[in-house]
């Protein structure tokens, strides 16, 4: 068996999601190679070579790959695919954009968002917003898989000494074109990698009232999240959304404030190590997954909690 992991990076730094995808590859077993495709990405390739458990780094370095568009990365994956039994990527926006295109070109059934490796050909993945777990067995000769990063330990970023092999990337497919990106900046931790997340829901009531959430998060050094209802109401940007259609998080501490606990939201945070819920509705579904629950008006409880930290 041999696995290829598709690296996610920004041409200067390897994203932590890649280490979790490698963690899943280690569970599968066999040799593990990693594809680093980008422009002027030598630093990333060298960092990838240091990851424990990596056999070889394949570096595709060319100007058309600077923004790692799926239409340009997929043909490289297809070209390399015959050398591997498994091809993995993190189930991030990048992975969800890239791997399905490669799977279609290879005429292979992709296995999405796995949470467990049962054997080299059998995996578990959530369905119905996480209310059921499907066990999927694949007979495909090449298995393309996206990995839910919150359920696999990250590979050790140091201790490896893999070789780096250059790959001659083809010219741009010109099927798509990068125009620009606009990145939100914040001094708070990144939502998907934060150890503490404070989330607000529809119960917060307004964009102005979300200042209560922000103050508590800043006291705790936490990232800020939100339910879809809060995002749809315009309280916070879409980047904050936690849930099945938002970001999947599994921090050490998740504080849900004014969130009822719809199944779509629970699917994005129920793997958190400790869950604290504050809601005035004692029958709110969020209390069904919470380790600690406080039935109280958030406008009384949250400032009091923030004042005691």
WOURZI-V392851 format. One record per residue. N is the residue number from 0. RES is the residue in one small letter. PHI is phi as a letter, one per 30 degrees, with the letter a starting at -180 (none if undefined). OMEGA is omega as a letter, one per 20 degrees, with the letter a starting at -180 (999 if undefined). D_FIRST is the distance of its C-alpha to the first C-alpha in Angstrom with 2 decimals. Layout:
BEGIN
n res phi omega d_first
N RES PHI OMEGA D_FIRST
N RES PHI OMEGA D_FIRST
END
This chain:
BEGIN
n res phi omega d_first
0 x none a 0.00
1 x b a 3.76
2 x c r 6.82
3 x c r 10.36
4 x c r 13.29
5 x d a 16.66
6 x d r 19.36
7 x c a 22.69
8 x a r 25.65
9 x c a 29.25
10 x i r 29.00
11 x b a 30.35
12 x b r 28.43
13 x d r 24.95
14 x d a 25.31
15 x d r 24.56
16 x e a 22.64
17 x d r 19.77
18 x d r 19.56
19 x d r 19.30
20 x d r 16.49
21 x d r 14.60
22 x e r 15.72
23 x d r 13.96
24 x d r 10.65
25 x d r 11.32
26 x d r 11.97
27 x d r 8.62
28 x j a 7.17
29 x i r 4.97
30 x d a 6.74
31 x b r 8.98
32 x c r 11.38
33 x b r 14.50
34 x c r 16.84
35 x c a 20.49
36 x c a 22.77
37 x a r 26.49
38 x b a 29.72
39 x h a 30.83
40 x c r 27.76
41 x e a 27.57
42 x d a 28.28
43 x d a 25.35
44 x d r 22.96
45 x d r 24.40
46 x d r 24.12
47 x d a 20.44
48 x d a 19.99
49 x d a 21.66
50 x d a 19.32
51 x d r 17.92
52 x j a 14.19
53 x d a 13.82
54 x d a 12.61
55 x a r 14.42
56 x c r 16.86
57 x c a 17.54
58 x c r 21.21
59 x c a 22.92
60 x c a 26.52
61 x a a 29.25
62 x e r 32.36
63 x d a 31.42
64 x c a 28.42
65 x e a 30.72
66 x c r 30.67
67 x h r 27.08
68 x d a 28.24
69 x e a 25.71
70 x d r 27.19
71 x c a 26.35
72 x d a 22.90
73 x e r 21.50
74 x d r 21.98
75 x d r 20.01
76 x e a 16.99
77 x d a 17.52
78 x d a 17.86
79 x d a 14.58
80 x e a 12.63
81 x d a 11.89
82 x d a 9.65
83 x b r 7.17
84 x c a 5.80
85 x b r 7.80
86 x b a 11.05
87 x b r 13.25
88 x b r 16.91
89 x d r 19.63
90 x d r 21.94
91 x c r 24.79
92 x e r 27.15
93 x d a 25.05
94 x d a 21.80
95 x d r 23.78
96 x d a 25.43
97 x d a 22.59
98 x d r 19.57
99 x e r 21.72
100 x d r 23.05
101 x d r 19.69
102 x d r 18.73
103 x d r 22.10
104 x d r 21.74
105 x d a 18.46
106 x h a 20.20
107 x b r 17.50
108 x d r 18.52
109 x d r 17.87
110 x c a 17.48
111 x c r 19.96
112 x i a 20.95
113 x d r 18.69
114 x c a 20.24
115 x a r 17.94
116 x c r 14.42
117 x d r 15.18
118 x a a 11.79
119 x d a 8.43
120 x b a 10.81
121 x b a 14.10
122 x b r 15.85
123 x c r 19.49
124 x b r 21.62
125 x d r 25.40
126 x b a 27.73
127 x h r 31.52
128 x h r 31.81
129 x i r 29.95
130 x d r 32.28
131 x b r 29.57
132 x c r 25.89
133 x c r 23.84
134 x c a 20.83
135 x c r 18.64
136 x c a 16.20
137 x c r 14.48
138 x c r 13.92
139 x d a 13.19
140 x d r 10.55
141 x b a 10.25
142 x c r 11.14
143 x c a 13.63
144 x b r 14.75
145 x c a 17.70
146 x c r 18.13
147 x d a 21.53
148 x d a 21.86
149 x d a 24.62
150 x c r 22.54
151 x b r 19.87
152 x d r 20.94
153 x d r 20.80
154 x d r 18.78
155 x d a 21.26
156 x d a 22.59
157 x b r 23.61
158 x j r 22.52
159 x c r 19.77
160 x b a 20.39
161 x d r 17.81
162 x d r 18.95
163 x c a 20.24
164 x c r 19.86
165 x d r 22.38
166 x b a 21.67
167 x d a 24.71
168 x d r 25.03
169 x d r 26.99
170 x d r 30.40
171 x e r 30.90
172 x d a 30.68
173 x h r 33.97
174 x d r 33.14
175 x b a 33.93
176 x b r 35.91
177 x d r 35.98
178 x c r 39.51
179 x a r 39.59
180 x b r 38.29
181 x b a 40.47
182 x c r 39.03
183 x d a 40.81
184 x c a 41.55
185 x a r 42.14
186 x d r 42.70
187 x d r 41.05
188 x d r 37.39
189 x d a 34.79
190 x e a 34.60
191 x d a 30.85
192 x c a 30.61
193 x d r 34.07
194 x d r 34.64
195 x b r 37.73
196 x b r 38.35
197 x c a 41.80
198 x c r 41.89
199 x c a 44.95
200 x b a 45.59
201 x e a 48.35
202 x d r 50.59
203 x d r 50.96
204 x j a 53.26
205 x a r 53.24
206 x d a 51.78
207 x d a 54.55
208 x d r 53.81
209 x d r 50.22
210 x e r 51.80
211 x d r 51.79
212 x d a 48.00
213 x d a 47.83
214 x d r 50.23
215 x d r 48.31
216 x d a 45.00
217 x d r 46.63
218 x d a 48.07
219 x c a 44.65
220 x i a 42.75
221 x c r 40.74
222 x d r 39.19
223 x c r 40.99
224 x b r 39.55
225 x a r 41.23
226 x d r 41.05
227 x d a 40.96
228 x e r 44.62
229 x d r 45.58
230 x d a 43.76
231 x d r 45.28
232 x d r 48.67
233 x i r 48.37
234 x d a 48.55
235 x b r 45.54
236 x d r 43.16
237 x d a 40.10
238 x e a 37.91
239 x d a 38.99
240 x d r 37.78
241 x c r 35.57
242 x l a 34.18
243 x e r 32.08
244 x c r 33.38
245 x b a 33.66
246 x c r 31.64
247 x c a 29.59
248 x b r 30.72
249 x b a 30.29
250 x d r 32.82
251 x d a 34.37
252 x b r 37.55
253 x b a 38.17
254 x c a 41.85
255 x c a 42.66
256 x c r 46.25
257 x i r 48.01
258 x c a 44.82
259 x d r 45.26
260 x j r 41.57
261 x d a 40.63
262 x e r 37.28
263 x d r 35.95
264 x d a 36.82
265 x e r 35.53
266 x d a 32.08
267 x c a 31.93
268 x b a 33.19
269 x d r 33.08
270 x d r 30.20
271 x d a 32.67
272 x d r 33.40
273 x b a 37.17
274 x c r 38.88
275 x c a 42.61
276 x b r 44.53
277 x b a 48.07
278 x a a 49.69
279 x d r 53.21
280 x c a 52.06
281 x d r 51.37
282 x c a 49.67
283 x d a 47.10
284 x e a 43.57
285 x e r 42.29
286 x d r 43.97
287 x d r 41.68
288 x c a 38.68
289 x d r 40.76
290 x d r 40.96
291 x b r 44.38
292 x b r 46.65
293 x b r 50.00
294 x d a 52.27
295 x a r 54.40
296 x d a 55.48
297 x d a 52.98
298 x d r 55.88
299 x c a 57.39
300 x d a 54.34
301 x d r 52.22
302 x d r 55.05
303 x d r 55.99
304 x d a 52.44
305 x d a 52.16
306 x d a 55.52
307 x c a 54.51
308 x d 999 51.39
END
